[in-house]
Structures are given as structure tokens and as C-alpha cells.
């Protein structure tokens, strides 16, 4: 009996010791990891040096740097490191190999998905990279989508609203190109037109719908596009008419506020296209207006 109790006591003590040791070990490991800091240093020489060191194999050198950049971003993403050199990696690789397509796709992720908020210069650099990627690969729908999505959805999170609207408007042609190349769903043609319309660019919306209409296979989408075209044209005509009337009203008040507006439309600005009698035109040319 005493032997059994002694065995149980030893077993319980052993379990307690293991549990205590595990707890202490985990705590020590947490303190050890917390004490470690990632050194945010860029070790690579300039791109022109790398070209010499690679004996002219520029693309191979860029491909060798690529995994280093992924490790740098991955390690920094899991810590509080600022990752100040992500764009330096991208710049070096593209100077060595301007056709390194993956860099144009990853540069926005490296900059915009860090814990540290991007600076204005970094935001502009990202915008330039995605524009250049779409320009350099005009037949790649993925690059067009990359440019449009970065400009419309990601950069706009870090800039004031007025600038965000400019980036959104700039993104729509890239979305249209992605649709043409099959890299975006066809229904997006309507959303891009609506976005341009909301941003006050109805003429661009009409032009984009007309250009994409022959490329759309889905009949339902085509019918919706035709309907939206008619609506946009009617809206554009109405807004143009209102703007013309407002301009004429302002000129009427500045030039002939003492005559009725209807009469001013007869005697008024030369750009009014209504026909004038020749005698009246001669009179208006001889006698200056007050």
C-alpha cells in the first residue's frame, strides 16, 4: 500500500515538474523572441555594380535578388520592422531586368501592406510601377488589372478624397483593357462606366462603352450596355444644354441686363448658331455694343 502511494506521489511530482518546466520554457522562449529585433539593412550594391559583378548576366542577377526580396518582406511582415528598403529591392531588380514582370505585381504589395504607412513618395512610386508594367506589357490583361486595382482600390486608402477620385478615374481604362483581354469579368464594363459617370466624365464613359461593346459576348450584358449608352447620352445632352444656358445667362447679365433674355438670344453672342438677317448682322458690326 505504502509502495503504491509512493509511486503515485512520484508520478504526480514528475507530471508537475514537466508542466512547470514546459511553462518556464515557453515563457523563456517568448522573452527570447521578444528581445530579438530584425535588422533593417540593405546590403546590396548599386545595380550598375551588380551588372559588373554578374559579368553582364543582368536577368540572372535580378532573379537571384528576387528570393532575397521575398525573404526580406516575409521576415519584416511578421515583426515590427519598417521594411524601408522594399522599393530599393524593386528598383534594383527592374534596373537589371526591366521586363521582370513579377516585380511590377509585387511592388504594390510590398509597400502598401506593411505595418508602416507608406509615404507620399512611396505611393507615387507604386503608381509609376503599375503604370509602367501595364505599358510594358500591353497585351497582358493581368498587368492591366494590376494597374487598375492598385490605383482604384489600394492607393486610394492612403490619399485624400479628391486625389482618390483622380486615381479612380485613371484606373477605369486599365479595367477596360483587362476586360478586353479576358482578365476581368464582362459585367465590370458597366461598373467602370458608372464610376466614370459619377466622377463627372460621362463622355469618357460613353467612349469606353462604345469601344468595348463589340468585344462582349454575353447578350444580356450587351443589352444593358446599349441601355446605359442611351442613358449616358441623354444625361450628357441635358447637362450640356444646362451648361450652355447658364453661360448665356451669365453673359446676358454682363452685356445686356436691361433686355429680355429671349431678345438677347436673337441679338446676343456670335457663337449662337441661329441664322441672322444680313442687314442685322451689318448693323451689329457697325455699331459697337455698350
N, C-alpha and C positions, 0 to 999 in steps of 0.2 A: 504493500500500500504506500509506504514511505517512498519507495523507488518510483512508483507511478507519479506521485506528487512532485518529486524532484524532477522527473522527466518533463512534466507539464510546465513546471516553473522555468526550466532551462529553455524549453521551446518558446514560451511566451517572452522570455528575455531576449532570445535570439530574434524573434519577429519584431520586437520593439526596437532592438538595435539596428536591424535592417531598415525599418521605417525611418528612424531618426537619421541614419546615415544617408538615406535617399533624399530626405528633406534638406539636410545640410548641404548635400552635394548639389541639388538643384538650386538652392539659394546661392551657393558659391559660383555656380555657372552663370546665373543671372547677373551677379555682380561683375563677373569677369567680362561678359558680353557687353554690359553697360559701360564698362570702363574703356572698351576698345573704341577708337574713332577711326573712321575711314579717311585716309589722307587724300585730299582732293588736289591732285597734282597731275599736270600734263607733261609726260616725259618725251614725247616725240619731237624730233627736229622739224624745221620747216619743210614744206612739200618739195621745194627745189633741191634741198639736201637729200631727201628721201629718193628723189629721182636718180641722183648720182649714186647713192648707196645701193639702189636696186639695179644698177647697171642698165638703166633705161627701161626696165620692165615695170612701167607705171601701173598698169592694171593689176599685176601681181602684187605690187606693194599695197595698193588700195584694198585688195582682197585680204591681205594679211592684217591690215589695220581694222577691218570690219569686225572680226570677233573680239578684238580688244575693246572696241567701242561698245559692243553689246555687254561685255563683262563690266565695263565702267558704269554703264547705265543701270544694269541689273543690281550691282552692289550698292550703288548710290540710292536706288529706289527703295531698298529695304532699310535705309538708315536716314539720318537727318543731314546727310552730306548735300551741299548746294548744287553739286554737279555743274560747276561753272564752265566746264570745257566741252560740253556735249556738241556745241556748234563748232568748236575748233576741230573736233574729230570729223564732223561732216565736211567742213571746209577743206581739210587736208585730203580726204578721200576724193572729193569732187575735183580738186585741183590736179590730182594724179589721174583720175579717170572721170571725166565729165559725163560719161554715159552710164555711170554706176547707178542703176535705176533704184535699187533698194534704199539708197541714202535719201533720195527725194521723198520716199514714202515714210521713212523712219525719223527724219529730222523733226517734223512737227510733233511726233510722239515724245521724242527725247526732250524737247523744250517745253511743251505745253502740259505734260503730265508729270513733271517734277513736283516735289513738295514746295519748292520755292517758286513764287510768282514770277513769270517772265518779265524782262524789262522791255521798254519800248523798242530798243534796237533789236532785241531777240525776236520780238513779234514781227517786225518788218523783215528781218532776215528769213524767218519761216515763210512769210508770204512770198518773198522773192524766190525761195527754193521751190515751192509748189508751182508757182507760175513758170519757172524755168523747166521744171520736169514736164509740165503739160506742153510747153513749147517745143522741147527737145524730142518728145515722143508724141507727135500729133495724132497718130493712129492707134494709140493705146488708150482705150476707154477707162482703164483703171487709173491712169495718171490724170485724166480729166476729172474723174470722180474724186481723186485725192485732192486736187486743187480746189474743186468746188466745196467739198465737205470741210476742208480745213478753213477756207475763207468764210463760209457761211455759218458753220456750227461751232468751231473751236476757237478761232481768233476772236470772234465776237464776244466771247465770255470775258475778255480781258481789256476791252476798249470801251470808250463812252458810246452812248446810243447813236449819236449822229455818225460816228465813224463806223459803227457796226452796220448801219444801213448801207454805207458805201461798199463795205466788204460783201454784204449780202447781194447787192446788185451786181457786183463784179463776179460773184460765184455763179450766177444763173447761166451764162453762156457755157461755162465748163460743164454744168449739169446737162445742158442741151447736147453738148458734144458727147458726153458719156451715154446719153440715150441713143444718139445716132449710132454709136459703136457697140451697142448692146451691153454696156456695163452698168446701166441703170434701168429700172422698170419703166415701161412706156407711160404709165399713169403720171409719172413725175413731170411730163411735159405740161400738164395743166397746173401743177403746183408752182412750177417755175414761172409760168405766165402770170399766175395770180400774185406771186411775190413781186414781180416787176410792176404789175399794175398798182399794187399797194404802195410801192415806192415812188409812184408818180411817173413811171416810164412805160406808158401804155403803147407808144409807138414801137418800142423795143419788144414788148410782149407780142404785139401783132406780127412783127417781123419774124420773131422766133417761132411762133405757131405756124406761120406760112412755110417756113423753111423745114420744119420737122414733119409737117402733115404728110408728105409723100413717103416718109420713112416708117410710118406707124402701120402695123399690120392689123391690130385689133380694131374691129369695125366700131364697137361701142365707144372706144377712145376717140376714134376719128370723128364720130358724130358729136361727141362732147367738145372736141377741138373746134369744129365748124361753128357750133353754137356759141362757144366762148369768143371766137373771132368776131362774130356778128355783134356780140355784146360790147366787146372792146372797141370796135369801130364806131358803134353808136355813142359810147361814152366819150371817145376821143373827139368825135364831131361836135358833141354837145359842149364839152369843155373848151374846144377851140372857138365855138360861137360865143360862149360866155366871156372868154378872154378878149375876143375882138370887140364885143360890146362894151366891156369895161374900159378898154383902151380908148375907144371912140368917145365914151362918156367923159373920160378924163381930159381928152383933147378938146371936147366941146366946152367944158368948163374953163379951160385955159384960153381958148381962142374966141369963142362966141357965146358966152354965158347968157347973153340977152336975147338970143333967138331960140325958138323951139328946137328940140333935139331932132325931130323929123326933118325940119328945114335944113338943119346943119348937115344931115346926111346927103342932101342934094348939093349944098354949096361947100361941103367940107373937104376933108383931106384928099389929096390927089390919088392915094392908093385905093380909094373906093372905086370898085370896078364898074359901077353903073354908068351907062353912056351919058355924056353931057352934050347938049347942043353946041355946035361950033361957035355961035355968037356968044353964048355964055362963057365958054372957055376963053375966047378972046377978051371978054370983059374982065374976067378974073385975072388974066395975065397982065392986063394994062393997069388995073387999079390995085395997089397993094392993100393987103388986109390991115385993119387997125391993130 
